[in-house]
Amino acid sequence: MKKNLMVLSGAVLTFAPFVALAQSTVTSECSTGTNGTIFGFLCVVGKFLQSVIPVLILLGVIFFVWGVVSFVIADDEEAKSKGRDRMIYGIVGLAVIIGMWGLVNVVLKTFNLDTPATTTDFPTVEIPPQ
């Protein structure tokens, strides 16, 4: 029990700088008069994803480290197998998360979607009051 507690506290202290040095990269263009528009909705979704992706990466790393620790401290072959499987699933999960994040960034840069859109005035039809 003490050994598991030491490993857990070591893992928490190892990843503490990631939490302390985290920064938001969301620009303020999303908050200037975009409420109720499709662009405003996409900004909200973008902000949500920008805050969720690092958490998912952190969970993948923790799952991988949990697999390494359980593989190293295991005595029997079944426990070692579970630890090895956790390591593999952690690496596959990290690869999928980082790959999708990279793919989204490639699409954003390719179609120049990461720059703020210019305002376009669309023609409207005014209905007179009755």
N, C-alpha and C positions, 0 to 999 in steps of 0.2 A: 504494500500500500504506500509506504514512504517513497519507494523507488518510482512508482507511477506519479506521485505528487511532485517529486523533484523533476521528472521529465516534463510534466505539464507546465510547471512554473518556468522551466527553462525555455519551453516553446513560446509561452506568453511573453517572456522578457525578450526573446529573440525578435519577435514580430512587433514589439512596442514602437520602434522607430517608424515603421510604416504607418501606423495610426497617427503618431505625433506629427509626422511630416506631410500628411495628406493635404492636398490643396484642391480647390475646386477650379476647374478650367472653363466653367460655363460663363459665357460673356453676358453682358446685360442687355444685348439687343433683343432678347426674348421678352423682356418685361416692358418694352416701350410700345404701348398701344396695340398689342396683338391679342387681347382677350377676345374670345369668341370666334376666332378665325382658325383656318386649318394650320397656318403657320404657328399660331399660339399653341394649338394642340400638339404639333410636332415638337415645339420647344419644351413643353411639359414632359412629353415622352422622352426626349433627349436628355433632359435633366435627370429624370428617373433612372434611365439606363446608365448615365455617367456616374451615378452614385451606387448602382447595384453591381456593375461589372467588377469594380475593385473588391467588393465584398465576396463575390463569387470566386474571384481569383484567390483571395485569402482563404476561403473555405477549401478550395482545391489543394492549396499548399498545406493547410492543416491536416487534411485527409491523407495526403502523401506522407507527411511527417509521422502521423499516427501509424500508418502502415510500416514505415521504417522502424519505429520504436517497437511496435508489436512483433515485427520480424526478428529484431535483435534480441529482445528479452524472452522470446518464446522458447519453451523447452521441448515440446513435442512437435511432430511434423505437421499436424493439422493446424496448429496455431501459426506456424511458420508459413503455411500455405495461405491462410487468411491474411496475414500481414503482407505477403507478396501480392496477393490479389488487390489489397487496398492500395499498395504502391502503384500498381498498373492502372487501376481505375482513377487514381489521383492524377497520374500523368496524362491519361487519355482525356480526362475532364479539363485539365489545364490547357491541353492542346486545342480542344474544341472551343473553349471560351476565348483564348487568345487568337485563334484562327478566325473566329467569327468577328471579333473586335477589329482585327486587321482588315478583314474583308469589308466591313462597314466603312472603315476609314479610307480604303482604296476607292470604294464607290463614291464617297463624299468628295474626295480630292479629284477623281476622274471627271465627274460631272459638275465640279465647282459648286457643290452644295454647301460647303463649309463657310462660305462668305455670306454676309447678310444680304438678303434680297432687296432689290430696289422697290420702291413703292410704285404701283401701277394703279391709275385711276380708271376703273371700268365704267362704261356708260350705264346709267341707271334710268329707270322710267319712274317718274313721279306720278302718283295717282292723286288727283285733287280731292280734298275732303268733301264729303256729301252733307 
